[in-house]
Amino acid sequence: MDQASPQCMDDDSSRFAYQQDERLPKVVVHFSVMPGATLTWRVEADSTLAVKDARLWLTRVSSPYDHWLDPGQTFQLHRGERIWLSTDGQCAARVSLSCALPSKGGLFRRWLGRLAWLSLGPPAPR
């Protein structure tokens, strides 16, 4: 066999590394926000929140602003944020939360991720 099958071909191999994350497997969680209810949690991984059906209110502990998301809109959430969600409509807002599967990184990678989260970055050369 001297050629790879079309299913194994990688047409996107010339793209930049940051775009490769789009091809990684993702975890998607679907849930509903009922009228009058407020949901809160701490975001465990960088995620994308997508709104369906009804307008959704979102606020973050690190931001002085509230966000109103209409159906079809998305919002980027960052690891470590605490968020609150609610809806002002008479029907439930369907929401999906998607994030890339976590890669198995070593201690060094986790340490660099924590530094980036703290906005310290890697140490600069002298």
URNOR-V939764 format. One record per residue. N is the residue number from 1. RES is the residue in three letters. PHI is phi in radians with two decimals (NA if undefined). D_CENTER is the distance of its C-alpha to the mean C-alpha in whole Angstrom. Layout:
n=N res=RES phi=PHI d_center=D_CENTER
n=N res=RES phi=PHI d_center=D_CENTER
This chain:
n=1 res=MET phi=NA d_center=41
n=2 res=ASP phi=-1.84 d_center=40
n=3 res=GLN phi=-2.35 d_center=37
n=4 res=ALA phi=-1.40 d_center=34
n=5 res=SER phi=-1.23 d_center=33
n=6 res=PRO phi=-1.01 d_center=31
n=7 res=GLN phi=-1.18 d_center=28
n=8 res=CYS phi=-1.72 d_center=28
n=9 res=MET phi=-1.25 d_center=28
n=10 res=ASP phi=-2.01 d_center=25
n=11 res=ASP phi=-1.26 d_center=26
n=12 res=ASP phi=-1.69 d_center=23
n=13 res=SER phi=-1.15 d_center=24
n=14 res=SER phi=-1.54 d_center=25
n=15 res=ARG phi=-1.34 d_center=22
n=16 res=PHE phi=-1.23 d_center=20
n=17 res=ALA phi=-1.09 d_center=18
n=18 res=TYR phi=-1.17 d_center=15
n=19 res=GLN phi=-1.44 d_center=15
n=20 res=GLN phi=-1.20 d_center=15
n=21 res=ASP phi=-1.05 d_center=12
n=22 res=GLU phi=-1.18 d_center=12
n=23 res=ARG phi=-1.62 d_center=14
n=24 res=LEU phi=-1.25 d_center=13
n=25 res=PRO phi=-1.07 d_center=13
n=26 res=LYS phi=-2.14 d_center=10
n=27 res=VAL phi=-1.82 d_center=10
n=28 res=VAL phi=-2.15 d_center=10
n=29 res=VAL phi=-2.02 d_center=11
n=30 res=HIS phi=-1.85 d_center=13
n=31 res=PHE phi=-2.67 d_center=15
n=32 res=SER phi=-2.05 d_center=17
n=33 res=VAL phi=-1.89 d_center=18
n=34 res=MET phi=-1.35 d_center=22
n=35 res=PRO phi=-1.01 d_center=24
n=36 res=GLY phi=1.48 d_center=25
n=37 res=ALA phi=-1.72 d_center=23
n=38 res=THR phi=-2.15 d_center=20
n=39 res=LEU phi=-1.82 d_center=17
n=40 res=THR phi=-2.48 d_center=16
n=41 res=TRP phi=-2.91 d_center=14
n=42 res=ARG phi=-1.73 d_center=12
n=43 res=VAL phi=-1.28 d_center=9
n=44 res=GLU phi=-1.57 d_center=9
n=45 res=ALA phi=-2.65 d_center=6
n=46 res=ASP phi=-0.93 d_center=4
n=47 res=SER phi=-2.48 d_center=1
n=48 res=THR phi=-2.08 d_center=3
n=49 res=LEU phi=-1.74 d_center=7
n=50 res=ALA phi=-2.06 d_center=10
n=51 res=VAL phi=-1.86 d_center=13
n=52 res=LYS phi=-2.32 d_center=16
n=53 res=ASP phi=1.35 d_center=20
n=54 res=ALA phi=-2.50 d_center=20
n=55 res=ARG phi=-1.18 d_center=19
n=56 res=LEU phi=-2.19 d_center=17
n=57 res=TRP phi=-1.71 d_center=17
n=58 res=LEU phi=-2.32 d_center=14
n=59 res=THR phi=-2.38 d_center=15
n=60 res=ARG phi=-2.15 d_center=14
n=61 res=VAL phi=-1.17 d_center=17
n=62 res=SER phi=-1.53 d_center=16
n=63 res=SER phi=-2.15 d_center=17
n=64 res=PRO phi=-1.39 d_center=20
n=65 res=TYR phi=-1.84 d_center=19
n=66 res=ASP phi=-1.69 d_center=18
n=67 res=HIS phi=-2.18 d_center=16
n=68 res=TRP phi=-1.88 d_center=18
n=69 res=LEU phi=-1.86 d_center=16
n=70 res=ASP phi=-1.49 d_center=18
n=71 res=PRO phi=-0.94 d_center=18
n=72 res=GLY phi=1.67 d_center=16
n=73 res=GLN phi=-1.50 d_center=14
n=74 res=THR phi=-2.16 d_center=10
n=75 res=PHE phi=-2.53 d_center=8
n=76 res=GLN phi=-1.50 d_center=6
n=77 res=LEU phi=-1.97 d_center=5
n=78 res=HIS phi=-1.97 d_center=7
n=79 res=ARG phi=-0.95 d_center=8
n=80 res=GLY phi=1.66 d_center=11
n=81 res=GLU phi=-1.27 d_center=11
n=82 res=ARG phi=-1.83 d_center=13
n=83 res=ILE phi=-2.19 d_center=13
n=84 res=TRP phi=-2.24 d_center=15
n=85 res=LEU phi=-2.22 d_center=15
n=86 res=SER phi=-2.74 d_center=18
n=87 res=THR phi=-2.29 d_center=20
n=88 res=ASP phi=-1.85 d_center=24
n=89 res=GLY phi=-1.55 d_center=25
n=90 res=GLN phi=-1.56 d_center=27
n=91 res=CYS phi=-2.05 d_center=25
n=92 res=ALA phi=-1.20 d_center=22
n=93 res=ALA phi=-1.68 d_center=18
n=94 res=ARG phi=-1.47 d_center=17
n=95 res=VAL phi=-2.33 d_center=13
n=96 res=SER phi=-2.18 d_center=10
n=97 res=LEU phi=-2.12 d_center=7
n=98 res=SER phi=-2.18 d_center=6
n=99 res=CYS phi=-2.60 d_center=5
n=100 res=ALA phi=-1.24 d_center=8
n=101 res=LEU phi=-1.05 d_center=11
n=102 res=PRO phi=-1.17 d_center=11
n=103 res=SER phi=-1.46 d_center=14
n=104 res=LYS phi=-1.43 d_center=18
n=105 res=GLY phi=-1.92 d_center=18
n=106 res=GLY phi=-1.44 d_center=22
n=107 res=LEU phi=-1.06 d_center=22
n=108 res=PHE phi=-1.09 d_center=23
n=109 res=ARG phi=-1.13 d_center=19
n=110 res=ARG phi=-1.11 d_center=18
n=111 res=TRP phi=-1.10 d_center=20
n=112 res=LEU phi=-1.13 d_center=19
n=113 res=GLY phi=-1.10 d_center=15
n=114 res=ARG phi=-1.16 d_center=17
n=115 res=LEU phi=-1.09 d_center=19
n=116 res=ALA phi=-1.13 d_center=16
n=117 res=TRP phi=-1.12 d_center=15
n=118 res=LEU phi=-1.45 d_center=18
n=119 res=SER phi=1.09 d_center=19
n=120 res=LEU phi=-1.64 d_center=22
n=121 res=GLY phi=1.24 d_center=21
n=122 res=PRO phi=-1.25 d_center=23
n=123 res=PRO phi=-1.09 d_center=27
n=124 res=ALA phi=-1.44 d_center=29
n=125 res=PRO phi=-1.19 d_center=32
n=126 res=ARG phi=-1.56 d_center=35
